[in-house]
């Protein structure tokens, strides 16, 4: 059975813990599958990539959820109510959208022994996450839902949908002392500017959606209230998405183990590795990226040619592919210890498991993706020995290599609809998450 392919779409998306969570789920359940991040902010392009890459299922984050809901013709009830899709699954040739965010917020609260049933709930913010929280709490039969936002009108619009009350953030004097559950969906940095948390009752539980840079943890705990990080929300929505994907539920113990792995696995690096099929643009994009970052640039194919004193085609013709692969392995391993480097490797390099392991330890691995037709239109077949194969053989090779790219890449970036500088800029858009000084 072929390996199943999954992804999370968004921009920025490199911060997402979903690949780490789902890979742990796959391992626990014995499912042969891969999961990567795809940097794509356009819903229509995300749907095209879903088809081109042969995905079995996918997740979506900002800014795609509402646009995906509008574009899809098939949704589950919760996605329709919320007006946002965060999970995509192919069923009998039909792509269906789901929303697991509402499930995730309630499940996180219940895991903390704080059941929303009959509780007075306060939601901070009125964006997409707040909308999911509001509908989740309504379904869980919260006694009261108050939505607070800097713009009172937006709070009132959301509150009306769940039979609640909408107020401005600076009008919380009455609501705060009575709140039993607070769900903060405020953007990063905004919650920390809000002065009202000190009036929360000691028995209140605060769930903060922002898990990357939480604003409310210290102050919440300092006044004796309970704090729940947004990672729990993320985890439970992922567990529900996994069930939708594969019809199996991950145990609580396995889920906790996956979250611990995710926390430990977001290690920043000092280098970037570019992988992808011949003609994807690894050399030109790599040089543009190196210039922007003032990094070294190494193209292993060019280094092999220089060291061997002959072209890759000549190496294939006189020594064979096996000899070339040995030279390739040696050249890639020779880069060990480099820092601040953009490393471009040949299209077939990651077929070697030892190379895959090394590259993932060397830096953040970015797959430059372009459709086969685009790749072939860019290359000069005089130095591409594999292009002397039949069209069917090349198409088969392209598909086979995609599996190895899925297994290796941390991030996929489209490289077929912009010049090298534009593609490099897309990588830089994600760079702050994976680079360390």
Secondary structure, DSSP 8 states (H G I E B T S, - for coil): ---EEEEEEESS-TT--HHHHHHHHHHHHT--EEEEEEE---HHHHHHHHHHTT-SEEEE-TTSHHHHHHH-S-B-HHHHHHT---EEEEETTEEEEE--HHHHHHHHHHHTT---TT-EEEEE--SHHHHHHHHHHHHTT-SEEEEEESSHHHHHHHHHHTT-EEEEGGG-HHHHTT-SEEEE---TTTGGG-GGGGGS-TT-EEEES--SS-SSHHHHHHTT-EEEEHHHHHHHHHHHHHHHHHS----HHHHHHHHHHHHHH---BS-EEEE-STTS-HHHHHHHHHHHHT-EEEEHHHHHHHHHTS-HHHHHHHH-HHHHHHHHHHHHHTTTT--SEEEE--TTGGGSHHHHHHHHHHSEEEEEE--HHHHHHH--GGG-GGGGS-HHHHHHHHHHHHHHHHHH-SEEEE-SSS-HHHHHHHHHHHHHHHB--
